[in-house]
Amino acid sequence: MINFNDHDELKKQVGMYFDQELDPKSKVEFLQKVETDPNYQKAYQHELLIRDKIKKHIHRPGDSSQLIQAIKNQIRKP
C-alpha cells in the first residue's frame, strides 16, 4: 500500500524539479532517485508527459506588441 505522505512528497519533489525550484544538491539527489526508484521514474515520466502535452496543445500569443497592434486594429475598424 502506498503511504499518502510519501506519495505527496514525491509529487512535490517532481513538481519542484520541473519548476527548477531545487537547489543543485537536491537536484542531483532527485535525479539519482529517478534512476534507481521505479516510483520516482513513473512520477517523473508522467509529469514530463503532461508538461509536453501542455506545451504542444496550448497556443500562446506572440509578443505583446502583436497583441497591442491587434487591439488597435480592432478599434480602428468602422
KARAPE-V230785 format. One line per field, one symbol per residue. phi: phi as a letter, one per 30 degrees, with the letter a starting at -180 (. if undefined). psi: psi as a letter, one per 20 degrees, with the letter a starting at -180 (. if undefined). A space follows every 10 residues. Layout:
phi=???
psi=???
This chain:
phi=.ddddddddd dddddddddh cddedddddd dddddccedd dddddddddd ddddddccdc dddddddddd dddddddd
psi=qpphgggghg hgggghghjl iqrgghgggg hghhhhohgg gghghggggg hggghhippp rarhhhgghg gghhhip.
